[in-house]
């Protein structure tokens, strides 16, 4: 059966909560993420909250009734958030670029694919589908510098790293999407 990408908006995604939790566990239980059941439970809680955010969009890849992967995100509203990893992003970009580049842009929060579907092009299709409606092509995401495969994947998809890695190779980096108007202003990597 050929997998199909389905785009959902708002709370429509909640009909797939159990399947998304299962994909989350499969995708993030191995290194470098090492996330277990507790983190999957947190993801499920966040999903119910996130589905109510302005611009919330999810893309799911379905093979019959099976969910093979998903991507989700929303519009980052000003003022720029100060919870989770957001302060690291703001510190890396500075206040002005954070506001200009990330606020009112589509933020990709999750991209997860079952390990058996890795290398199939599914993740790239999900990323493209979830960011298709990004305002003026403005999409962005955070990822860990401890996930070099994820960073290489985003680069192959045309995303540009906009912040340097934090000292010691720990922390997060910001990537700007392939159609983000500020991508040419991002500093070149060292």
C-alpha positions as CSV (number, residue, x, y, z in Angstrom):
1,X,0.0,0.0,0.0
2,X,1.3,3.4,-1.0
3,X,1.6,5.8,2.0
4,X,-0.6,8.9,1.8
5,X,0.2,12.2,3.5
6,X,-2.8,13.8,5.2
7,X,-2.8,17.4,6.5
8,X,-4.9,18.2,9.6
9,X,-5.6,21.5,11.2
10,X,-6.4,22.2,14.9
11,X,-8.0,19.7,17.1
12,X,-8.7,17.3,14.1
13,X,-5.3,15.7,14.9
14,X,-6.5,14.5,18.3
15,X,-8.4,11.7,16.7
16,X,-5.0,10.2,16.1
17,X,-3.4,10.8,19.5
18,X,-2.7,7.1,20.3
19,X,-1.1,6.5,16.9
20,X,1.0,9.6,17.2
21,X,2.2,8.6,20.7
22,X,3.2,5.2,19.3
23,X,5.2,6.9,16.5
24,X,6.8,9.3,19.0
25,X,8.0,6.3,21.2
26,X,9.3,4.5,18.2
27,X,11.1,7.5,16.8
28,X,12.6,9.0,20.0
29,X,13.4,6.0,22.3
30,X,16.8,5.4,20.7
31,X,19.9,7.6,20.9
32,X,20.5,10.5,20.7
33,X,17.0,11.3,22.1
34,X,16.7,8.4,24.6
35,X,13.1,9.4,25.5
36,X,11.0,6.9,27.2
37,X,7.3,6.5,28.2
38,X,7.4,9.6,30.5
39,X,8.4,11.8,27.6
40,X,5.7,10.2,25.4
41,X,3.1,11.0,28.1
42,X,4.4,14.6,28.1
43,X,4.1,14.7,24.3
44,X,0.5,13.5,24.5
45,X,-0.3,16.2,27.1
46,X,1.4,18.9,25.0
47,X,-0.5,17.7,21.8
48,X,-3.8,18.5,23.4
49,X,-2.6,22.0,24.3
50,X,-0.7,22.6,21.0
51,X,-3.7,21.6,18.8
52,X,-5.4,24.8,20.1
53,X,-2.5,27.1,19.1
54,X,-3.0,29.5,16.2
55,X,-2.1,28.0,12.9
56,X,-1.6,24.5,14.4
57,X,-1.0,22.0,11.5
58,X,-0.1,18.4,11.5
59,X,0.9,16.1,8.6
60,X,0.5,12.4,9.0
61,X,1.7,9.6,6.7
62,X,-0.8,6.8,6.6
63,X,-0.4,3.3,5.1
64,X,-3.9,2.1,5.4
65,X,-4.8,2.7,9.0
66,X,-1.2,2.7,10.2
67,X,0.5,6.0,10.9
68,X,4.2,5.8,9.8
69,X,5.2,9.3,10.8
70,X,4.0,12.8,11.5
71,X,5.1,16.4,11.6
72,X,3.4,19.2,13.5
73,X,3.8,22.9,14.3
74,X,2.1,26.2,14.7
75,X,2.5,30.0,14.2
76,X,5.0,31.5,16.8
77,X,3.2,34.5,18.2
78,X,5.0,37.5,19.7
79,X,6.3,37.9,22.3
80,X,8.7,35.1,21.7
81,X,8.2,32.3,24.2
82,X,10.5,31.9,27.2
83,X,9.8,28.3,28.2
84,X,11.4,25.0,26.9
85,X,14.4,25.7,24.6
86,X,13.3,29.1,23.4
87,X,15.7,31.1,25.5
88,X,18.6,29.3,23.8
89,X,17.2,30.2,20.4
90,X,16.8,33.8,21.4
91,X,20.3,34.0,22.8
92,X,21.7,32.6,19.6
93,X,19.9,35.0,17.3
94,X,19.6,38.1,19.4
95,X,16.3,39.9,20.2
96,X,15.9,41.7,16.9
97,X,16.4,38.6,14.7
98,X,14.4,36.4,17.0
99,X,11.5,38.8,16.6
100,X,11.9,39.5,12.9
101,X,12.7,35.9,11.8
102,X,10.8,33.7,14.2
103,X,7.7,35.5,15.4
104,X,4.7,35.2,13.1
105,X,6.5,32.3,11.3
106,X,5.5,28.7,11.3
107,X,7.4,26.7,13.9
108,X,7.9,23.0,13.2
109,X,7.7,21.4,16.7
110,X,7.8,17.7,16.0
111,X,9.0,15.5,13.1
112,X,8.8,11.7,13.9
113,X,9.1,8.7,11.6
114,X,9.0,5.0,12.6
115,X,12.5,3.5,12.2
116,X,11.2,1.0,9.6
117,X,10.3,3.9,7.3
118,X,13.7,5.8,7.6
119,X,15.3,6.4,4.2
120,X,12.0,6.3,2.3
121,X,11.6,10.0,1.8
122,X,8.7,10.1,4.2
123,X,10.3,12.6,6.6
124,X,11.0,15.0,3.8
125,X,7.4,14.7,2.5
126,X,6.0,15.3,6.0
127,X,8.2,18.4,6.5
128,X,7.2,19.8,3.1
129,X,3.5,19.1,3.8
130,X,3.4,20.7,7.3
131,X,5.3,23.8,6.2
132,X,3.4,24.3,2.8
133,X,1.2,27.0,4.3
134,X,3.9,28.9,6.2
135,X,3.2,32.6,6.1
136,X,5.3,34.1,3.3
137,X,7.3,30.9,3.3
138,X,8.6,31.7,6.8
139,X,9.2,28.4,8.7
140,X,11.7,27.5,11.3
141,X,12.6,24.8,13.8
142,X,14.9,23.9,16.7
143,X,17.0,20.7,16.9
144,X,19.7,19.4,19.1
145,X,23.4,19.7,18.1
146,X,23.7,16.2,19.7
147,X,21.6,14.9,16.8
148,X,24.0,15.2,13.8
149,X,21.8,13.0,11.6
150,X,18.8,15.3,12.2
151,X,21.0,18.3,11.4
152,X,22.3,16.7,8.2
153,X,18.7,15.7,7.2
154,X,17.5,19.3,7.5
155,X,20.4,20.6,5.5
156,X,19.6,18.1,2.7
157,X,16.0,19.4,2.7
158,X,17.3,22.9,2.0
159,X,17.0,24.3,5.6
160,X,19.7,26.7,6.7
161,X,21.3,26.7,10.2
162,X,20.8,30.2,11.6
163,X,22.6,29.9,14.9
164,X,26.0,28.5,15.8
165,X,26.2,25.5,18.1
166,X,26.5,26.4,21.7
167,X,29.9,26.0,23.4
168,X,30.9,22.4,24.1
169,X,28.7,21.0,21.4
170,X,25.6,20.9,23.6
171,X,22.2,22.6,23.2
172,X,20.1,23.6,20.2
173,X,20.4,25.3,16.9
174,X,17.8,27.2,14.9
175,X,17.1,26.2,11.3
176,X,15.2,28.4,8.8
177,X,13.1,26.8,6.1
178,X,13.9,26.7,2.4
179,X,11.5,29.5,1.6
180,X,12.2,31.7,4.6
181,X,13.1,35.2,3.4
182,X,15.9,35.6,6.0
183,X,17.8,32.4,5.1
184,X,20.3,34.4,3.1
185,X,21.0,36.6,6.2
186,X,22.0,33.6,8.4
187,X,25.7,33.5,9.1
188,X,27.6,30.8,7.2
189,X,28.8,27.9,9.4
190,X,32.4,27.9,10.5
